Amino acid sequence: MSATANTKKDDGQFVSIDALDNFYQTSAFIPMSFALVTTVHETGETGIGPHALLFPFTINKPYSMLLISRASSGTAANIRRTGKCALNYVPFDRDRLQGIANLGYPGMPLADKIKANPYTLVASPSPENAANPEFPEIISEAFQVIECTWNDRFDLQSKTDERGHRYESHFNLMVDQILVKEEYAAGIEHGDIFPNMPIFCGYRPDNGFWFAEHHAPLSMSPPKVKGMEYQTVFYLANRIDTRVRVNEAACKKLTGIPEPFMKDALKGIVERALKDGVTEIDEAYIDKINAERE
């Protein structure tokens, strides 16, 4: 039986439509998260630009985010000049949605955007960033802020049309610091607390900007595939301390630990490695620990 054998046959017909500029919202339904990106203008004031085309880019060290923006946007111009920005993720608040829409409309003068801003700007908690005039303020109401520096050596800067005019800027933003409100910090690891994050559903010229909120997330257990148990161990072990890596061979030797005790056992092994000055736990190191216990 194929994986699609139970597909209904009465769900309607697909039709082909034209892909237009900004296809992700003009020609498709692609709901997205978004961040309010703060940058410093030439006047020294912090500006805010809502951006949905903002994604994790390099997911292993060095960590980075990819930002795609109109080349003419204030955000893009400020990043090209200062190399600094902060990605502010705010909770869903219906009363502030119009303010977000106002901040995202192209061509608005800075003075009007400042008036439209429904949020409170505060200095970065990092003393170094707070003292740097090129580093922007951050949004106090945000549940999460990612402070970034643009890696301008990475060739993702812009796209141009046939006349050589730049119309898109692509920024590889190196993650300097991730800030999370204390009430949500535990949820990062355990997944039991999630902020109510707004979802951007695109801009439709006839009806403006569309947003949605979500219900509580649902947790689904990962599949148990025989012979692949070590992958769960690998995932857990390499999230304990960034100073110690546990390789796959070592993880395969640890799959026999009962699941309720797995996390504590891995923490103990990593703590032992730190004391021993070991930065990569391999099969031999696990054998050494086991031999000592026996």
C-alpha positions as CSV (number, residue, x, y, z in Angstrom):
1,M,0.0,0.0,0.0
2,S,1.4,3.4,-0.9
3,A,1.7,6.2,1.7
4,T,-1.0,8.1,-0.2
5,A,-3.5,5.3,-0.6
6,N,-6.0,6.9,1.8
7,T,-6.0,10.3,0.0
8,K,-9.5,11.6,-0.7
9,K,-10.5,11.9,-4.4
10,D,-13.0,14.7,-3.9
11,D,-10.8,17.6,-2.6
12,G,-11.2,19.7,-5.7
13,Q,-9.0,20.4,-8.6
14,F,-5.6,22.3,-8.7
15,V,-5.3,25.2,-11.1
16,S,-2.2,27.0,-12.2
17,I,-1.7,30.7,-11.3
18,D,1.0,33.2,-12.3
19,A,3.9,33.7,-10.0
20,L,4.3,37.4,-9.5
21,D,6.9,39.5,-7.7
22,N,6.9,38.8,-3.9
23,F,5.4,35.4,-4.9
24,Y,5.4,34.1,-1.4
25,Q,2.4,36.4,-0.6
26,T,1.1,37.5,-4.1
27,S,0.8,34.0,-5.4
28,A,0.8,31.6,-2.4
29,F,-0.4,31.1,1.1
30,I,2.8,30.8,3.2
31,P,2.3,31.8,6.8
32,M,5.5,33.0,8.5
33,S,6.9,34.3,11.7
34,F,8.4,37.7,11.6
35,A,10.8,39.9,13.6
36,L,10.9,43.7,14.2
37,V,14.4,44.5,13.1
38,T,16.0,47.4,14.9
39,T,18.9,49.3,13.3
40,V,20.5,52.8,13.8
41,H,19.7,55.5,11.3
42,E,22.3,58.2,10.3
43,T,20.6,60.5,12.8
44,G,21.5,58.1,15.6
45,E,17.9,57.1,16.2
46,T,16.9,53.5,16.4
47,G,14.4,52.5,13.6
48,I,12.1,49.5,13.4
49,G,11.4,47.5,10.3
50,P,9.1,44.4,10.3
51,H,10.6,41.5,8.3
52,A,9.2,38.1,7.5
53,L,11.9,36.9,5.2
54,L,14.2,36.1,8.1
55,F,15.4,32.5,8.6
56,P,18.1,30.5,10.4
57,F,20.9,30.2,7.9
58,T,24.0,28.4,9.4
59,I,22.7,26.1,12.1
60,N,26.1,25.0,13.4
61,K,28.9,27.3,14.6
62,P,29.2,30.0,13.7
63,Y,25.4,30.5,13.9
64,S,23.7,33.0,11.6
65,M,20.4,34.2,10.3
66,L,19.5,35.1,6.7
67,L,17.7,38.4,6.1
68,I,16.2,39.3,2.8
69,S,15.1,42.9,2.4
70,R,14.3,45.5,-0.2
71,A,17.6,47.1,-1.1
72,S,16.1,50.5,-0.6
73,S,14.7,49.8,2.8
74,G,15.9,51.7,5.8
75,T,16.8,48.4,7.5
76,A,19.0,47.4,4.6
77,A,20.7,50.8,4.3
78,N,21.4,50.9,8.1
79,I,22.9,47.4,8.1
80,R,25.1,48.2,5.2
81,R,26.4,51.3,7.0
82,T,26.7,50.0,10.6
83,G,26.8,46.2,10.3
84,K,24.6,45.9,13.4
85,C,21.0,45.0,14.0
86,A,18.7,43.3,16.6
87,L,15.9,40.9,15.7
88,N,13.0,41.5,18.1
89,Y,10.3,38.8,18.3
90,V,7.2,40.2,19.9
91,P,4.1,38.4,21.3
92,F,0.7,38.5,19.6
93,D,-1.1,41.7,20.6
94,R,-4.1,42.7,18.6
95,D,-3.9,46.3,19.7
96,R,-0.4,46.6,18.3
97,L,-1.0,45.0,14.9
98,Q,-1.9,48.3,13.2
99,G,1.3,49.8,14.5
100,I,3.3,46.9,13.0
101,A,1.6,47.4,9.7
102,N,2.4,51.1,9.7
103,L,6.0,50.4,10.5
104,G,6.2,47.9,7.5
105,Y,4.8,50.2,4.8
106,P,7.5,51.3,2.3
107,G,8.4,54.9,1.9
108,M,7.1,56.2,5.3
109,P,9.4,59.0,6.6
110,L,11.3,58.2,9.8
111,A,9.4,60.8,11.8
112,D,6.1,59.1,10.9
113,K,7.5,55.7,11.8
114,I,8.6,56.9,15.1
115,K,5.1,58.2,15.8
116,A,3.6,54.9,14.7
117,N,5.8,52.8,16.9
118,P,3.7,51.0,19.5
119,Y,6.6,49.6,21.4
120,T,9.2,50.7,24.0
121,L,12.8,50.9,23.0
122,V,15.5,50.2,25.6
123,A,19.3,49.8,25.6
124,S,20.8,46.3,25.1
125,P,21.6,44.5,28.3
126,S,25.1,44.0,27.0
127,P,27.3,46.9,28.3
128,E,29.4,46.7,25.2
129,N,26.4,47.0,22.8
130,A,24.7,49.6,24.9
131,A,27.9,51.8,24.7
132,N,28.2,51.4,20.9
133,P,26.4,54.2,19.1
134,E,26.0,51.9,16.0
135,F,24.2,49.2,17.9
136,P,20.4,49.7,18.0
137,E,18.1,49.7,21.0
138,I,15.9,46.6,21.5
139,I,12.1,46.3,22.1
140,S,11.3,45.9,25.8
141,E,8.0,44.0,25.1
142,A,9.8,41.3,22.9
143,F,9.9,37.8,24.3
144,Q,13.1,37.1,22.4
145,V,15.9,39.2,20.9
146,I,18.7,38.0,18.7
147,E,21.6,40.5,18.5
148,C,23.5,40.3,15.2
149,T,26.5,41.5,13.3
150,W,26.5,41.4,9.5
151,N,29.1,39.2,7.9
152,D,29.8,41.4,4.8
153,R,32.5,39.0,3.5
154,F,29.8,36.4,2.7
155,D,28.7,36.9,-0.9
156,L,24.9,37.3,-0.3
157,Q,24.8,41.1,-0.4
158,S,22.3,41.9,-3.1
159,K,20.5,41.0,-6.4
160,T,20.3,43.4,-9.3
161,D,18.0,43.7,-12.3
162,E,19.1,43.8,-16.0
163,R,19.9,47.5,-15.6
164,G,22.2,46.9,-12.7
165,H,19.8,48.4,-10.1
166,R,19.9,46.6,-6.8
167,Y,16.4,45.5,-5.7
168,E,17.1,42.9,-3.0
169,S,19.7,42.8,-0.2
170,H,20.6,39.4,1.3
171,F,22.4,39.6,4.7
172,N,24.2,36.8,6.5
173,L,23.7,38.0,10.1
174,M,26.0,36.4,12.6
175,V,24.4,35.6,15.9
176,D,26.2,37.5,18.7
177,Q,23.7,36.9,21.5
178,I,20.3,35.4,22.1
179,L,18.2,37.0,24.7
180,V,15.0,35.4,26.0
181,K,12.6,36.7,28.7
182,E,13.1,34.7,31.9
183,E,9.6,33.4,31.9
184,Y,10.2,31.6,28.6
185,A,13.8,30.4,29.2
186,A,12.7,27.0,30.5
187,G,10.4,26.5,27.5
188,I,13.4,26.6,25.2
189,E,14.7,23.4,26.6
190,H,11.6,21.5,27.8
191,G,9.0,22.8,25.3
192,D,6.4,23.2,28.0
193,I,6.1,27.0,27.7
194,F,5.6,28.8,24.4
195,P,5.0,32.5,23.8
196,N,1.9,33.4,21.8
197,M,3.7,34.4,18.6
198,P,2.0,36.3,15.8
199,I,1.9,34.8,12.3
200,F,2.2,36.9,9.2
201,C,-0.1,35.7,6.4
202,G,1.0,38.2,3.7
203,Y,0.1,41.5,2.2
204,R,-2.9,41.7,-0.1
205,P,-3.2,45.1,-1.9
206,D,-7.0,45.1,-1.6
207,N,-7.1,44.3,2.1
208,G,-3.7,45.2,3.6
209,F,-1.6,43.2,6.0
210,W,-2.9,39.9,7.4
211,F,-2.0,38.4,10.8
212,A,-3.1,35.4,12.8
213,E,-2.5,33.9,16.2
214,H,-2.1,30.2,17.1
215,H,-3.4,27.8,19.6
216,A,-1.1,26.0,22.1
217,P,1.5,23.9,20.2
218,L,1.1,20.1,20.1
219,S,3.9,17.7,20.9
220,M,4.4,14.6,18.8
221,S,6.8,11.9,19.9
222,P,9.7,11.1,17.4
223,P,9.5,7.7,15.7
224,K,11.4,4.8,17.3
225,V,13.4,3.3,14.4
226,K,15.4,0.2,15.3
227,G,19.1,0.8,14.9
228,M,18.8,4.6,15.0
229,E,18.4,5.0,18.8
230,Y,21.8,6.6,19.0
231,Q,20.4,9.7,17.2
232,T,18.2,10.6,20.2
233,V,21.3,10.2,22.4
234,F,23.3,12.4,20.0
235,Y,20.7,15.1,20.0
236,L,20.4,15.2,23.8
237,A,24.1,14.9,24.5
238,N,25.2,17.7,22.2
239,R,22.7,20.2,23.7
240,I,24.2,20.0,27.2
241,D,27.3,22.2,27.0
242,T,28.7,23.9,23.9
243,R,32.3,23.2,25.2
244,V,31.9,19.4,24.8
245,R,30.9,17.4,21.7
246,V,29.8,13.8,21.9
247,N,30.4,11.9,18.7
248,E,28.2,9.3,17.1
249,A,30.4,6.3,18.1
250,A,30.1,7.3,21.8
251,C,26.4,7.8,21.5
252,K,25.9,4.3,20.2
253,K,27.5,2.9,23.3
254,L,25.1,4.9,25.5
255,T,21.8,3.7,24.0
256,G,21.3,1.1,26.7
257,I,20.7,3.7,29.4
258,P,17.0,3.7,30.4
259,E,15.2,6.6,28.9
260,P,14.1,8.2,32.3
261,F,17.7,8.4,33.4
262,M,19.3,9.3,30.0
263,K,19.5,13.1,30.4
264,D,21.0,13.0,33.9
265,A,23.5,10.3,32.8
266,L,24.6,12.4,29.9
267,K,25.0,15.5,32.0
268,G,27.2,13.5,34.4
269,I,29.4,12.3,31.5
270,V,29.7,15.8,30.1
271,E,30.6,17.3,33.5
272,R,33.2,14.6,33.9
273,A,34.7,15.5,30.5
274,L,34.9,19.1,31.4
275,K,36.8,18.2,34.6
276,D,39.2,16.1,32.5
277,G,39.7,18.8,29.9
278,V,38.0,16.7,27.2
279,T,36.3,18.6,24.4
280,E,35.2,15.6,22.3
281,I,33.8,12.5,23.9
282,D,34.5,9.4,21.8
283,E,34.1,5.7,22.2
284,A,37.4,5.3,24.0
285,Y,36.4,7.9,26.6
286,I,33.2,6.1,27.3
287,D,35.1,2.8,27.6
288,K,37.4,4.5,30.1
289,I,34.5,5.7,32.3
290,N,32.8,2.3,32.1
291,A,36.0,0.6,33.1
292,E,36.5,2.9,36.1
293,R,32.9,2.2,37.3
294,E,33.4,-1.6,37.0
